Amino acid sequence: MRNITKFNENWAFTKDTGSIPVNIEDSFERVNLPHTYNAIDGQDGGSDYYRGIAYYLKEFKKSDLPSNAQHYLELRGANSSAEVILNGESLKSHDGGYSTWRVNLTDYLKDQNLLIVKVDNAPNERVYPQVADFTFYGGLYRDVNIISVEESHFDLDYFGTPGIKITPIVKGDDADVEIEVFVTNKKEDQKLLYSIKDAEGKEILSCESDDLKVSFEIKDVHKWHGKRDPYLYTASAQLVENDSVIDCVISRFGVRSFEIDSQRGFILNGEEYPLRGVSRHQDRKNIGNALLPEHHREDIELICEVGATTIRLAHYQHDQYFYDLCDEKGLVIWAEIPYISKHMPEGRENTISQMTELITQNYNHPSIVVWGLSNEISIGGSSEDLLENHRILNDLCHKMDKTRKTTIAAVSMCKIDDPYLLIPDVVSYNHYFGWYGGDTSMNGPWFDKFHEAHPDIPIGCSEYGCEALNWHTSDPKQGDYTEEYQAYYHEELIKQFFSRKYMWATHVWNMFDFGADARSEGGENGQNHKGLITIDRKYKKDSFYAYKAYLSNEPFVHICGKRYVDRAEDVTRITVYSNQPTVELFVNGESIGSKSEESHFFYFDVKNEGESEIRAVAGNCTDESHIRKVDTFNEEYRLVEKGTILNWFDITEKEGRLSLNDKIGDIVKTFRGKLLFGSFMLKIMPKNKKGEKKEAMGFEITDDLMQMMGGFTLLRLITMAGGMMGFEVTKEELLKLNKKLNRIKRAKNK
C-alpha cells in the first residue's frame, strides 16, 4: 500500500554559499518546514528583500523509508523555481512557486543520502510572477512528503495529479458521476475497485472493473449548495492484485450545477446565489507564506464570519488544504495563476504549465467555478502576443475542464472595447474609484455603462478597496488612510454593488492586509493595508463589520471608531453597524433614541462632553465604546508620512480658493486652474513624439483615465506620479504652485 511520510523536520538551510553545498556545515541554520527566507525582510519595506538562491539540505537513510518499491519526493510549494539534487545528481527542476510537483528518487537512493533542494526567487523574464503588488516569498513554504508506492500505482508524475478525476453532471434530481483514474505500470491481472460514499461514510455505490474510467448514477442526489448545504461525497479507487490492495486514491467531491448569467448573476443549482465576498492573500506577519493548518483554519473562519459567499484566491494557486476548507464551508471560489501585471513574451510556456497544474490538481473541488487566466495583464496594452497567450490558456482550460468557466481581472484603464475582454467566458474589473482617483460614486455607474455596452457579457468587480491603518478623523477624506474613510468607502460600495443583480461576483480587495515590500504608504512600510483585517489577524477594522452587517445571519451590533477616543468637536457622529432591524444608543446610561435602517448602517449625533460611555443595543446584542472630549485634535491620530515632500495638512488653504488639496476635477473646472494644471503637467510629463499616443504613468490618456484622475487631489497625483515615473518636485515648487492656486476662485457648483 501507499505510504506518505512527512519530510518537514530538521532541514539545514543556507543562502550564504556561492555554489551547491556538498555536505551540511555547522554554520547552516536548522529549520523545520514550512519555511520562507523572506518572512521578515519581505514585509519591512524598501523593496530590498532577498531575491536569490537558497539551499535546503537533509540527510536520511534509505532504511528509514517504507519498504515500497518506488519513492517520490513531493514538494507542495517551492517558490519560485527549484531543483532537486540527490547524492550529487540533479534529478528535476520546476518553475512555478505555488503548485505541487514530484520527483522519483528511487534509482538514485543509497544507504545514506544527502538531499538538496535549491530554491530561487530571483527576478527573470520567464517565470510568473515578476511584477506585482505583493512579496514573492522564497523557500520551501509548504509541506514536503515522501510518497512510497509499488511498481504499479496511481500516477504521481503528471503535473502533481491526485491520480483520480471526478466529474459529476446533474440530471434533474439525479446525477451521473464519472470517475477516471490514471495508473502507472498497470498489469493485466490487476483490477480496480471503485466506490462512492455519502457524507456519513456509508458506501452507496461500488463496482469492480478493468477500465480506467467508470460511470455511476446517484439517485436523488444530495447537492452541494454553497454555504447553506456544502454536502460532500467521497470517491475512492483501489488497485488490487491477488486480492490485495496495492494502492488507493481518495477524493471528496460535490454535485452541483451553476450558471453565470449576464442579467441575473450567479445561479447555483437553479437558484440565484449572489457572489459577494473577498480576495485572499496567503501570508501573515513575520510568518510570510509559510502557513500552518491552524492559520488556514483561522482565515476560513474569519471569512465565514464576515458572511462572504465567495473568495477570489489571488494571485496564484493556494494550499490544497485551503481548497478543502472552501469545499467544506461552501465558499464559491475563483482560482487563478500568477499571470499578472507584466506580459513576458518568454513566459508563455510557464503560463501553460502553471494553468495545467492548477486544473489538474484542483479539478475535484466543487467550490471552484472559474479559472482565472490573468490579472491586470493589459496594464501595458494588449499586444497580439498577449492576446494569443490568452487564447491558448482559454482553450486549454476548456479542453481540460468542460464544466467550468474562464475569467480575467481587467485593469481599470482597460478600454471596454479591448479585444482581450472577448476571450474568457466572463469578465471582472479591478476598480478603485474613490481611492486611486475618481470618486466613490463612479463605481456603480461605470458597471452600468459596461453592462449597457456589453449586455451579453457577465461583468463583476474583482478588486475594490482602500487602505486603512490606525489613523482617525471626524472628517474623512480620500487618501487619508483613516479607518473612518475606509468604512465610508465600503458603505458606499456596498450600496452600489449589492443592488446591481447583474454583477456576477464582487470581491473586496482584500480580506487581510498583506506583505508588499515595495510599498511605502500609510506610515507602515512593506504592506498593502487594504485588508478588512490586519495582517496578524488581530484586529477587525470597522469596514469588516459593514460587510458582516450585510452578509451575515449571525446577530450582532458593532460601534465604529473604538480606537478614535479623543474627539475635539462638540457634537460627534457615532456610526453603528448591525444586521438587526433596530439599534438603540445609550450615552452614559441614557438612551438618545433608536433608529431603524434597511441599509444596516446607523448614524447617531452625540453630544461630546467630558468622558462618555457609549452602548449600542440591537435585539439581544450589545456593544460598548468610549469617547473623550479634548480641546484640540489629537495629532497621534493623524498620519504624518515620513520622507514625503509635503503633507496635506501643511498646505495653506484659503476659503473659496483652490489649493493642492483640491481634486483635479475641481481645479480644471476653472479656466485659470485648467491652464495652471496643464502647464505644470507639461513640465513633469515626458514629451510625446509626433504621432505617438499621449500617455501618463504608462497608460494611454483616455477620457476614462482623465475622469479617474479627476478624483485625485493634485498633491496626491504629483506624489504618486513622481514615485512611478521617477521625476522630482521640490517642496518649494509645490508651495509656489499652491500659492498660485490660492489666487484662483473655486468654481461654483451648479
Secondary structure in CASP SS format (residue, H / E / C, confidence):
PFRMAT SS
TARGET T0000
AUTHOR 0000-0000-0000
METHOD secondary structure of the structure
MODEL  1
M C 1.00
R C 1.00
N E 1.00
I E 1.00
T E 1.00
K E 1.00
F C 1.00
N C 1.00
E C 1.00
N C 1.00
W E 1.00
A E 1.00
F E 1.00
T E 1.00
K C 1.00
D C 1.00
T C 1.00
G C 1.00
S C 1.00
I C 1.00
P C 1.00
V C 1.00
N C 1.00
I C 1.00
E C 1.00
D C 1.00
S C 1.00
F C 1.00
E E 1.00
R E 1.00
V E 1.00
N C 1.00
L C 1.00
P C 1.00
H C 1.00
T C 1.00
Y C 1.00
N C 1.00
A C 1.00
I C 1.00
D C 1.00
G C 1.00
Q C 1.00
D C 1.00
G C 1.00
G C 1.00
S C 1.00
D C 1.00
Y C 1.00
Y C 1.00
R C 1.00
G C 1.00
I E 1.00
A E 1.00
Y E 1.00
Y E 1.00
L E 1.00
K E 1.00
E E 1.00
F E 1.00
K E 1.00
K H 1.00
S H 1.00
D H 1.00
L C 1.00
P C 1.00
S C 1.00
N C 1.00
A C 1.00
Q E 1.00
H E 1.00
Y E 1.00
L E 1.00
E E 1.00
L E 1.00
R C 1.00
G C 1.00
A E 1.00
N E 1.00
S C 1.00
S E 1.00
A E 1.00
E E 1.00
V E 1.00
I E 1.00
L E 1.00
N C 1.00
G C 1.00
E E 1.00
S E 1.00
L E 1.00
K E 1.00
S E 1.00
H E 1.00
D E 1.00
G C 1.00
G C 1.00
Y C 1.00
S C 1.00
T C 1.00
W E 1.00
R E 1.00
V E 1.00
N E 1.00
L C 1.00
T H 1.00
D H 1.00
Y H 1.00
L C 1.00
K C 1.00
D C 1.00
Q E 1.00
N E 1.00
L E 1.00
L E 1.00
I E 1.00
V E 1.00
K E 1.00
V E 1.00
D E 1.00
N C 1.00
A C 1.00
P C 1.00
N C 1.00
E C 1.00
R C 1.00
V C 1.00
Y C 1.00
P C 1.00
Q C 1.00
V C 1.00
A C 1.00
D C 1.00
F C 1.00
T C 1.00
F C 1.00
Y C 1.00
G C 1.00
G E 1.00
L E 1.00
Y C 1.00
R C 1.00
D C 1.00
V E 1.00
N E 1.00
I E 1.00
I E 1.00
S E 1.00
V E 1.00
E C 1.00
E C 1.00
S C 1.00
H E 1.00
F E 1.00
D C 1.00
L C 1.00
D C 1.00
Y C 1.00
F C 1.00
G C 1.00
T C 1.00
P C 1.00
G C 1.00
I E 1.00
K E 1.00
I E 1.00
T E 1.00
P E 1.00
I E 1.00
V E 1.00
K E 1.00
G C 1.00
D C 1.00
D E 1.00
A E 1.00
D E 1.00
V E 1.00
E E 1.00
I E 1.00
E E 1.00
V E 1.00
F C 1.00
V E 1.00
T E 1.00
N C 1.00
K C 1.00
K C 1.00
E C 1.00
D C 1.00
Q C 1.00
K E 1.00
L E 1.00
L E 1.00
Y E 1.00
S E 1.00
I E 1.00
K E 1.00
D C 1.00
A C 1.00
E C 1.00
G C 1.00
K C 1.00
E E 1.00
I E 1.00
L E 1.00
S E 1.00
C E 1.00
E E 1.00
S E 1.00
D C 1.00
D C 1.00
L C 1.00
K E 1.00
V E 1.00
S E 1.00
F E 1.00
E E 1.00
I E 1.00
K C 1.00
D C 1.00
V C 1.00
H C 1.00
K C 1.00
W E 1.00
H E 1.00
G H 1.00
K H 1.00
R H 1.00
D E 1.00
P E 1.00
Y C 1.00
L C 1.00
Y E 1.00
T E 1.00
A E 1.00
S E 1.00
A E 1.00
Q E 1.00
L E 1.00
V E 1.00
E E 1.00
N C 1.00
D C 1.00
S E 1.00
V E 1.00
I E 1.00
D E 1.00
C E 1.00
V E 1.00
I E 1.00
S E 1.00
R E 1.00
F E 1.00
G C 1.00
V C 1.00
R C 1.00
S C 1.00
F E 1.00
E E 1.00
I E 1.00
D E 1.00
S C 1.00
Q C 1.00
R C 1.00
G E 1.00
F E 1.00
I E 1.00
L E 1.00
N C 1.00
G C 1.00
E E 1.00
E E 1.00
Y C 1.00
P C 1.00
L C 1.00
R E 1.00
G E 1.00
V E 1.00
S E 1.00
R E 1.00
H C 1.00
Q C 1.00
D C 1.00
R E 1.00
K C 1.00
N C 1.00
I C 1.00
G E 1.00
N C 1.00
A C 1.00
L C 1.00
L C 1.00
P H 1.00
E H 1.00
H H 1.00
H H 1.00
R H 1.00
E H 1.00
D H 1.00
I H 1.00
E H 1.00
L H 1.00
I H 1.00
C H 1.00
E H 1.00
V H 1.00
G C 1.00
A C 1.00
T C 1.00
T E 1.00
I E 1.00
R E 1.00
L E 1.00
A C 1.00
H C 1.00
Y C 1.00
Q C 1.00
H C 1.00
D C 1.00
Q H 1.00
Y H 1.00
F H 1.00
Y H 1.00
D H 1.00
L H 1.00
C H 1.00
D H 1.00
E H 1.00
K H 1.00
G C 1.00
L C 1.00
V E 1.00
I E 1.00
W E 1.00
A E 1.00
E E 1.00
I C 1.00
P C 1.00
Y C 1.00
I E 1.00
S C 1.00
K C 1.00
H C 1.00
M C 1.00
P H 1.00
E H 1.00
G H 1.00
R H 1.00
E H 1.00
N H 1.00
T H 1.00
I H 1.00
S H 1.00
Q H 1.00
M H 1.00
T H 1.00
E H 1.00
L H 1.00
I H 1.00
T H 1.00
Q H 1.00
N H 1.00
Y C 1.00
N C 1.00
H C 1.00
P C 1.00
S C 1.00
I E 1.00
V E 1.00
V E 1.00
W E 1.00
G E 1.00
L E 1.00
S E 1.00
N E 1.00
E C 1.00
I H 1.00
S H 1.00
I H 1.00
G H 1.00
G C 1.00
S C 1.00
S C 1.00
E H 1.00
D H 1.00
L H 1.00
L H 1.00
E H 1.00
N H 1.00
H H 1.00
R H 1.00
I H 1.00
L H 1.00
N H 1.00
D H 1.00
L H 1.00
C H 1.00
H H 1.00
K H 1.00
M H 1.00
D C 1.00
K C 1.00
T C 1.00
R C 1.00
K E 1.00
T E 1.00
T E 1.00
I E 1.00
A E 1.00
A E 1.00
V E 1.00
S C 1.00
M C 1.00
C C 1.00
K C 1.00
I C 1.00
D C 1.00
D C 1.00
P H 1.00
Y H 1.00
L H 1.00
L H 1.00
I C 1.00
P C 1.00
D C 1.00
V E 1.00
V E 1.00
S E 1.00
Y E 1.00
N E 1.00
H C 1.00
Y C 1.00
F C 1.00
G C 1.00
W C 1.00
Y C 1.00
G C 1.00
G C 1.00
D C 1.00
T H 1.00
S H 1.00
M H 1.00
N H 1.00
G H 1.00
P H 1.00
W H 1.00
F H 1.00
D H 1.00
K H 1.00
F H 1.00
H H 1.00
E H 1.00
A H 1.00
H C 1.00
P C 1.00
D C 1.00
I C 1.00
P C 1.00
I E 1.00
G E 1.00
C E 1.00
S E 1.00
E E 1.00
Y C 1.00
G C 1.00
C C 1.00
E C 1.00
A C 1.00
L C 1.00
N C 1.00
W C 1.00
H C 1.00
T C 1.00
S C 1.00
D C 1.00
P C 1.00
K C 1.00
Q C 1.00
G C 1.00
D C 1.00
Y C 1.00
T C 1.00
E H 1.00
E H 1.00
Y H 1.00
Q H 1.00
A H 1.00
Y H 1.00
Y H 1.00
H H 1.00
E H 1.00
E H 1.00
L H 1.00
I H 1.00
K H 1.00
Q H 1.00
F H 1.00
F C 1.00
S C 1.00
R C 1.00
K C 1.00
Y C 1.00
M E 1.00
W E 1.00
A E 1.00
T E 1.00
H E 1.00
V E 1.00
W C 1.00
N C 1.00
M C 1.00
F E 1.00
D C 1.00
F E 1.00
G E 1.00
A C 1.00
D C 1.00
A C 1.00
R C 1.00
S C 1.00
E C 1.00
G C 1.00
G C 1.00
E C 1.00
N C 1.00
G C 1.00
Q E 1.00
N E 1.00
H C 1.00
K C 1.00
G C 1.00
L C 1.00
I E 1.00
T C 1.00
I C 1.00
D C 1.00
R C 1.00
K C 1.00
Y C 1.00
K E 1.00
K C 1.00
D H 1.00
S H 1.00
F H 1.00
Y H 1.00
A H 1.00
Y H 1.00
K H 1.00
A H 1.00
Y H 1.00
L H 1.00
S C 1.00
N C 1.00
E C 1.00
P C 1.00
F C 1.00
V E 1.00
H E 1.00
I E 1.00
C C 1.00
G C 1.00
K C 1.00
R C 1.00
Y C 1.00
V C 1.00
D E 1.00
R E 1.00
A C 1.00
E C 1.00
D C 1.00
V E 1.00
T E 1.00
R E 1.00
I E 1.00
T E 1.00
V E 1.00
Y E 1.00
S E 1.00
N C 1.00
Q C 1.00
P C 1.00
T E 1.00
V E 1.00
E E 1.00
L E 1.00
F E 1.00
V E 1.00
N C 1.00
G C 1.00
E E 1.00
S E 1.00
I E 1.00
G E 1.00
S E 1.00
K E 1.00
S E 1.00
E C 1.00
E C 1.00
S C 1.00
H C 1.00
F E 1.00
F E 1.00
Y E 1.00
F E 1.00
D E 1.00
V E 1.00
K E 1.00
N C 1.00
E C 1.00
G C 1.00
E E 1.00
S E 1.00
E E 1.00
I E 1.00
R E 1.00
A E 1.00
V E 1.00
A E 1.00
G C 1.00
N C 1.00
C E 1.00
T E 1.00
D E 1.00
E E 1.00
S E 1.00
H E 1.00
I E 1.00
R E 1.00
K E 1.00
V C 1.00
D C 1.00
T C 1.00
F C 1.00
N C 1.00
E H 1.00
E H 1.00
Y H 1.00
R C 1.00
L C 1.00
V C 1.00
E C 1.00
K C 1.00
G C 1.00
T C 1.00
I C 1.00
L C 1.00
N C 1.00
W H 1.00
F H 1.00
D H 1.00
I C 1.00
T C 1.00
E C 1.00
K C 1.00
E C 1.00
G C 1.00
R E 1.00
L C 1.00
S C 1.00
L C 1.00
N C 1.00
D C 1.00
K E 1.00
I H 1.00
G H 1.00
D H 1.00
I H 1.00
V C 1.00
K C 1.00
T C 1.00
F H 1.00
R H 1.00
G H 1.00
K H 1.00
L H 1.00
L H 1.00
F H 1.00
G H 1.00
S H 1.00
F H 1.00
M H 1.00
L H 1.00
K H 1.00
I H 1.00
M C 1.00
P C 1.00
K C 1.00
N C 1.00
K C 1.00
K C 1.00
G C 1.00
E C 1.00
K C 1.00
K C 1.00
E E 1.00
A E 1.00
M C 1.00
G C 1.00
F E 1.00
E E 1.00
I C 1.00
T C 1.00
D H 1.00
D H 1.00
L H 1.00
M H 1.00
Q H 1.00
M H 1.00
M H 1.00
G C 1.00
G C 1.00
F C 1.00
T E 1.00
L H 1.00
L H 1.00
R H 1.00
L H 1.00
I H 1.00
T H 1.00
M H 1.00
A H 1.00
G H 1.00
G H 1.00
M H 1.00
M H 1.00
G C 1.00
F C 1.00
E C 1.00
V C 1.00
T C 1.00
K H 1.00
E H 1.00
E H 1.00
L H 1.00
L H 1.00
K H 1.00
L H 1.00
N H 1.00
K H 1.00
K H 1.00
L H 1.00
N C 1.00
R C 1.00
I C 1.00
K E 1.00
R C 1.00
A C 1.00
K C 1.00
N C 1.00
K C 1.00
END
